């Protein structure tokens, strides 16, 4: 599980920071470094208009179905269901960390982690299947993990020419059986890993929403 803490900032904006559970291993095997850094951003408030918070995030007003979130510096954006809340963890292990979790479905969450990286592109490391197998291999070596399998690995490219690897894998451990959807991108020496996680038992009921959330992540 993930422990969270949120502190209030001036003007009714909640400033938060978070940790993406599985991004550290991705950074490590791709040659990334783990800096001692922290970023904070606001939490969306029901009915709130679009606003900015210095050094943080830009959050659109909560609609009936989703909340749009993007970095204030214009580097990335993603959306998450309106039934999710932004969360925070005291210990920061990534250059940028943003997390959200479902308020209704236990174990259903999403997180972004950004770390410095030495390789210039995903293609320089390998194709999606190669990267996916490497991720699964890291999972298998973790304490308490009973099995881990790659379900799918695809390459996507947006209108700006930015390449993403979309990974789908399952990992069963002594703590439970979980499904992960990860979208990975590298730009300007930074590794971006956006991961949606849910219990395998719940995946069927949230699959369409989870896939939409994973694929909503884009570099700008």
C-alpha positions in Angstrom: 0.0 0.0 0.0 0.9 3.7 -0.2 0.7 6.1 2.7 -0.4 9.7 1.9 -0.3 13.1 3.4 -1.6 16.4 2.0 -0.9 19.9 3.2 -2.9 23.1 2.4 -1.5 26.1 0.6 -2.8 29.7 0.3 -5.9 30.5 -1.8 -7.6 27.1 -1.2 -5.1 25.2 -3.4 -3.8 22.0 -2.0 -0.1 21.5 -2.7 0.9 17.9 -3.0 3.6 15.5 -4.0 3.6 11.7 -4.5 5.5 8.6 -5.4 4.8 6.3 -8.3 5.3 2.7 -7.0 6.9 1.0 -9.9 8.8 3.8 -11.6 12.0 3.6 -9.6 12.9 0.2 -11.0 12.3 1.4 -14.6 14.6 4.3 -14.0 17.3 2.1 -12.5 17.5 -0.4 -15.4 17.3 2.2 -18.1 20.3 4.0 -16.6 18.5 6.8 -14.7 19.6 8.5 -11.6 17.5 9.1 -8.5 18.0 12.7 -7.4 17.0 14.2 -4.0 14.3 16.5 -5.3 10.7 17.3 -4.7 8.0 19.0 -6.7 4.5 20.0 -5.5 1.3 20.8 -7.2 -2.4 21.5 -6.6 -5.3 19.2 -6.0 -8.4 19.6 -8.2 -11.4 21.0 -6.3 -15.0 20.2 -7.5 -16.3 23.0 -9.7 -12.9 24.7 -9.8 -11.9 26.7 -12.9 -8.5 26.2 -14.6 -5.8 27.6 -12.4 -2.0 27.6 -12.0 0.3 27.1 -9.1 3.9 28.3 -9.3 6.3 25.4 -9.7 3.5 22.9 -9.8 0.7 21.7 -11.9 -2.3 23.1 -13.8 -5.6 21.4 -13.0 -8.8 21.9 -14.9 -12.2 22.0 -13.2 -13.7 18.7 -12.2 -16.2 17.5 -14.8 -18.7 14.6 -14.4 -16.2 12.1 -15.8 -12.6 13.3 -15.6 -10.0 15.8 -14.4 -7.3 17.1 -16.7 -3.9 17.8 -15.3 -0.8 19.2 -16.9 2.6 20.5 -15.7 2.7 24.3 -15.3 5.9 24.4 -17.3 4.1 22.7 -20.2 6.1 19.5 -20.3 3.3 16.9 -19.8 -0.4 16.3 -19.2 -2.7 13.4 -18.3 -6.3 13.0 -17.2 -7.8 10.9 -14.4 -11.4 9.9 -13.4 -13.4 12.4 -11.3 -13.7 9.7 -8.6 -9.9 9.9 -8.0 -8.0 12.2 -5.6 -4.4 13.5 -5.8 -2.3 12.0 -3.1 1.1 12.6 -1.4 3.8 10.7 0.3 6.4 12.3 2.6 9.4 10.4 1.1 10.3 11.6 -2.4 12.6 9.5 -4.6 12.1 11.1 -8.0 12.7 14.4 -9.7 8.9 14.8 -10.3 6.2 12.7 -8.6 2.5 13.0 -9.1 -0.1 10.4 -7.9 -3.8 9.9 -7.9 -5.9 7.1 -6.5 -9.5 6.0 -6.7 -11.7 6.9 -3.7 -14.0 4.0 -4.5 -11.9 1.1 -5.7 -9.1 0.0 -3.3 -5.7 -0.5 -5.0 -6.7 1.4 -8.1 -4.2 4.2 -8.7 -2.0 6.0 -11.2 1.3 7.8 -10.9 3.9 9.7 -12.8 7.6 9.7 -12.0 10.3 11.6 -13.9 14.0 10.9 -13.5 17.2 11.9 -15.3 18.3 9.3 -17.8 21.5 8.6 -19.7 20.1 7.0 -22.9 18.8 9.4 -25.6 15.6 7.5 -26.6 13.6 4.4 -26.0 14.6 3.0 -29.3 18.2 3.2 -28.2 17.4 0.7 -25.5 15.3 -1.6 -27.6 11.8 -2.3 -29.0 8.7 -2.4 -26.8 8.9 -6.1 -26.2 12.5 -5.9 -25.1 11.7 -3.1 -22.7 8.6 -4.9 -21.5 10.5 -8.1 -20.8 13.2 -6.2 -18.9 10.5 -4.6 -16.7 8.9 -8.0 -16.0 12.4 -9.4 -15.2 12.9 -6.7 -12.6 9.5 -7.5 -11.1 10.4 -11.2 -10.8 13.4 -10.4 -8.8 11.6 -8.3 -6.2 11.1 -9.8 -2.7 7.8 -11.5 -2.3 7.0 -11.7 -6.0 5.7 -15.1 -7.1 5.3 -14.5 -10.8 5.3 -11.7 -13.4 4.3 -11.8 -17.0 4.2 -9.4 -19.9 0.7 -9.2 -21.4 1.4 -6.7 -24.2 3.9 -4.1 -25.4 3.2 -1.6 -28.2 4.8 1.5 -29.7 2.8 4.7 -30.1 3.8 8.0 -31.7 1.9 11.3 -31.4 1.5 14.2 -33.8 4.6 15.8 -32.4 6.7 12.7 -33.2 7.2 11.8 -29.6 7.5 8.0 -29.1 5.8 6.1 -26.3 6.1 2.5 -25.2 2.8 1.2 -23.8 3.4 -1.9 -21.5 0.8 -4.2 -20.0 1.9 -6.7 -17.4 0.7 -8.6 -14.4 2.7 -9.3 -11.2 1.5 -11.6 -8.4 3.2 -11.4 -5.0 2.5 -12.3 -1.4 0.8 -8.9 -1.2 -1.7 -9.6 -4.0 -2.1 -10.0 -7.8 -1.9 -6.7 -9.6 -2.2 -5.4 -13.2 -0.1 -2.6 -14.5 -0.5 -0.4 -17.6 2.6 1.8 -18.1 3.3 4.5 -20.7 7.0 5.3 -21.0 8.7 8.2 -22.9 12.1 9.8 -22.9 12.8 13.5 -23.8 15.7 15.9 -23.2 17.5 13.5 -20.8 14.4 12.7 -18.7 12.6 9.4 -18.3 8.8 9.7 -17.9 6.9 6.7 -16.5 3.2 6.9 -16.1 1.7 3.8 -14.6 -1.9 2.8 -13.8 -2.3 0.0 -11.3 -5.2 -2.1 -10.1 -5.9 -5.4 -8.6 -6.2 -8.1 -11.2 -9.6 -9.1 -9.8 -10.9 -5.6 -10.5 -9.2 -5.2 -13.9 -12.2 -6.4 -15.9 -14.5 -3.8 -14.4 -12.1 -0.8 -14.9 -10.1 -1.9 -18.0 -11.5 0.6 -20.4 -11.1 3.5 -18.0 -7.7 2.4 -17.0 -6.5 2.1 -20.6 -7.9 5.5 -21.4 -6.1 7.0 -18.3 -2.8 5.4 -19.3 -3.0 6.6 -22.9 -4.0 10.1 -21.8 -0.4 10.8 -20.7 1.4 12.9 -23.2 4.5 15.1 -23.4 3.8 18.6 -24.6 
